[in-house]
Amino acid sequence: MLVLLPPSEGKAPSGQGAPLEPGALSLPGLAEARAVVLEELTELCSGDEEKAREVLGLSEGLRGEVAKNARLRTAGARPAGEIYTGVLYDALGLATLDAAARRRAEESLLVFSGLWGAVRVSDRIPSYRCAMGVKLPGVGALAAHWRAAMAEVLPEVAGDGLVLDLRSSAYAAAWKPKGEVAGRTASVRVLHAPTRKVVSHFNKATKGRIVRSLLTAGVEPGTPGELVEALRDLGYVVEVPEAPGKAGRVWSLDVLVEEVH
């Protein structure tokens, strides 16, 4: 099983560890595309601060993120699972998983990123600020920048098992499963049961809880249909709003929640 996650907008501090080693990151097929973004982002943030803030869409209160990006090559690096924070990652609670569940997380979770393309939670990265929706002056729109490299790398990473896609739309734009891979991919929408509407907090927290449930239970569904059964067994209310269509179409699942504690 491969689980595709969005990053968090906010991130934990880099800390005092050894700096980034780009060659040590997972998915080496993305290395060239990563180097291009890293070079332009650090150059942008080492120059005119106001221009960098405008390009990155940062408010006045986030001015310090520009200087942080300028130091990406020398800042301390930590496992990505420690860098990403926020509602989804709080609910996932990687730090509190037992050893077996943590090992499954390191093998199956893939976090998408405007800067890195995608990383494993064990990959050591510095804290940064660069959303997938950013358009860098030289690179252009980051989602478009990543598509060719992702199309080459991700099908092999997906292997022959289930792909559980929990990304937001901005990050999903960087890679869309096609063909045979799409047919064993399930995307999940979380709905507030009484209103049948998507609510951001419910959506993020429930996705984190779903991943944690699967990891701690040691469940390894091989198909979208098996995922539906597994989630129901774990206590989730799951609906399949449309019968799966022709081969090569991603399954869409709705998880209904009353509230999130």
N, C-alpha and C positions, 0 to 999 in steps of 0.2 A: 504494500500500500504506500502510495505517495500522497502526502497532504500538502497542498499549496496554501500558504498563508500570506496575508498582507503584512507589511512592517507596522510599527507604531509611529505616529507622528513625533511624539516626544520620545526621548531616549535617555538611558542612564549615562552618567559621566564615563569617560573612557577609562579612568583609573590610572594606575602607575605601572601597568604591565609593559612588556616589550612591545615595540611598535609593529604595525601592520607588515605582514609578509605576503604580498599579493600572490606569489607563486604557491603558497600553501593553502589557498582557498579551494574549496570543492568546486566541481564543475569547471575544470581547466579550459574547456572549450569556450568559456566566456571571457578568458583572460584578456584577449586583445580588446574586446569591447569595453571591459572594465577599465583598462589602462587609458583609453580615450576619454572616458567620463572623468576619471580621477584627475587626469592632467588638466582638463579644462576647468573642472570645479575648483581645484586648488589655485589655479592661475586667476580665475575670476575673483575668488575670495581674498586673494593676496593684493588685489588692486583697489579700485574705487569701491569703497564700502557701500555707498548708496546705490550704485549700479547693481552690485551683487545682491543687495537686499531686495531690489525691485525684481530682478530675474528670478530669485528664489521665492518671491511672494511672502517675505517675512515682515511682520509688523515691527514697529519701533521697539517693542518690548523684547523682540527676539534678535536684536542687533548683534548680540554676542555669538550667535550661531555662525555668522560670517567668519569671525576670527577662528572659531573652532574648525570650520571647513578648511581654512588656510593651513592648518597644522595637521592635516590628516596623515601625512607620511611619517610624522615624528611622534604623534600622540600615542599614548598607551592603547593597547588593544585587549579586548575581552571577548569571551564567547558571545556570539550573536544572541544566544538565548538569555544572556544577562544584560545586553544592551537594549533590546526591545522591551518596552514597558507598555502600560496602558491597560484598558479594560479587557481586551482579548487575552493578553499575556498574563494579567493578574488571575483571570479565571483558569487559564491553562496551568499556571503554577509549576513551571518546569523545575524550580529549585526544590520543590517538596515531593517530587516523584521518587519512587523507590528505584533501586539500581536497574531492575529489568525494564521498567517503564521508561526510564531515562535513556537506556540503550535503544529502545524502540523509537523514542523521539529523535535521537541523533541519526537514526537510519531512515526515518520516514518523513520528517518535517523539512519543508523547503520554504524559506521566507523570501518573497520577492522584494526588490529594492530598486529605486531609481539610480543609485550609485553602483551597486554590485551586481545588478541583474537578478541573481538569486543566490542565497547562501544556506548552508546547513546551520542548525543552531549551535553546533560545536565549532564553527569557523570563527576565528579571532578577528574582530574588526574594531575600529575606533568608533566613538560616537560621531554622528554626522547629521546634516540636515539637507536632504535633496529628494523631494517627492517625485514620483513617476510623472506627474503632470507638468513638471518644469520643462521649459525650452531653453537650453543653453545656447549662447550666441553662435558657437561653431558647430556643435553636435545637432542642434535642433531639438525637436520633441523627443523626450527620452523613450517613451513607449515605442515609437517608430524605430529609434536607434537600436533597441534590443531585439526586435522581431526576427531579424535574419539569424543572429547567433542563437537565439532561443529555439528557433525552428530546427536548427541543426542538433542542439544538445538535449533538449527536453524529452523528445520521444525515446531516446536511449535511457535517460534517467528514469522515465516512467516504467520501463521494463514491460512486463506483460500482466501487471496487476491493476488493481483499482487505483484511480486517481480521484482524490477528494478535493475539490476546488472550493476553498473558502475565501478567495481573494475578493477585494472590492473591485469595482469596474475599472478604475484607473490602472490597477496592476494586472487585471485580466487582459487588458489591451496589449500587453507586452508579449503574451503567448496564448493562443487559442488552440486547444487540442483539436486535431483533425483526424479524419479517417478512422482507422481501427482504434486509435487511442481515445478519440472522442466517444466512441461507443461504450467504453468502460470508465468514463469520467462522470462523476456526479457533482453538480453544483448545489449548494444549499442556501435557501432563503429562510430567514427566521422571521416569523410573523407573531404579532401580539394576538393571541387567540380571540379575545372578545371583539377586536376591531378588524382583524385580518390585515393589519397594516405593518409595514416594516418600521421598527423603532430602533434607532441607532444603538442605544445602550443594550437593549435586549439582544440585538443582532450580534454585537461583538462579544458580549459575555457568554451567550449561549454557544457560539462557535468555539470559544475557548473551552467551555465545559464539555462539549461534544468530543473534542480532540483528547482532553484529559480522560474522559470516560473510556474511549477506545484504547488509549495507551495503558491505563491501569488495569483494564479487564484483559489485556493481551489479545483483543479481538483482531483478526486479520481478514476482513471481508475481501473477497476476490473480485466481486462484481457489484455494480450499483444495487442490484436486487438483494444481494446478500447484505449490503450496507443498510438497506431499509430494515431488514429483519433484525440485524444486530442492534441498531439504534432503538428499535421498538423493545427488544429484549432488555435494553439498558434503561428503559423507562421513558423514552422520548416519544412524543406524539408526532408521527411522520405521515405526511400525505404526499402522494405523487399526483400533482394536478393534471398532468397529461400523460397518457399512455406513451411509453417510449416509441419514438417513430422509427424511421428507417435506419439502417446501420450507419454509423458515423455521426450520430446525433447525441450530444451530451444530455444526460438525464438531469432533470430539474426536480429537486426535492424541497418540500416545505416542512419546517419544524415549527410546531405551534407551542407557544409558551404563554402561561397566565401572568407570570411575573418572575423576576430574577432577584434572588436574595444576595 
